[in-house]
Amino acid sequence: MPPKIARLAAFGAFGVCAVLIVIWAYVAWLSRHTSLGGMLPIMSVVAWVATGLIALALIGVHVYVAKQLFFIANGDEPREI
């Protein structure tokens, strides 16, 4: 893979991390308890934790892939797991 493409893909992986955080914040905002309705408070917490764990796992994978792509962009070999 050419270094410029690898660097661009790495920045794209970090961009996905930012989008995942925004999506999680939107889900948290939608599921909050309000005086006019919304979810029960305990169900809101369950939704926040469940979606948060999935988002954290996906962010972790994207950060790992981005680091590997930066190694490739710098002319190094990808590191072992």
N, C-alpha and C positions, 0 to 999 in steps of 0.2 A: 504494500500500500504506500503511495507517495506520502511524504511527510506533511504536506499541506492539507491533504485530505484527512489524514489521521488527526491533525490538530483541529480541523474544523469539526470532525466527528466527536472529538473529546469535548469541545465547547458545546456541541449539541446535546451531549449526554448531561452536562451540567445544566443546560437549559431545561431539559426534561425534569431535572430535580426541582427547579424553581416552579415549573408548571404543576408538579405533583403537590407541592406545598400550597399553592394557590387553590387547587382543587380541594385539598383537605380542609382548608380554611372556609371555603364555600360550603362544603358539606356540614361543617361545624356550625356555620351561621344559619343554614337552613334547618338544622335539627335542634336548635336551642329552644328552651322553654320561654314562652312569652306570656304576658298577662291575658292576651286575647286567644291563646291556644298554643299549638305546637306540641311537641312530644313531652312525655313525662320526663322529669329531670334524670332519673336513673336510666331510662332508655336513651336519652341524649348522651350520657356518659358512655354507655355501651357502644353506641354508634361512633363516638369520637375515638374510643380505644381501638375498636375493630378496624376502622378505616385508617387510623394512625399507624397501626402495626403493619398493615399492607403497604402504606405509603413509605414507611421507614425501610421495609425490606426492598422495595423497588428503588428507593434512593440509594441504599447501600450497594446494590448491584450496578447502578449507573455510575456511581463514584468509582467503583472498582474497574469498570470498563473504561472510564475516562482516564484513569491513571495508566492503564495498559496502553491506551492510545497515545498518551503523552510520551511514554517510553518509546513507542514506535516512531513518533514524530521527531524525537531527539536522536534517532539513529540507533537506539539500543534495541536489544531483543526483549520481547514481552517476558515478564517475570512469571515464575511458577506460582501456583496457588498455594 
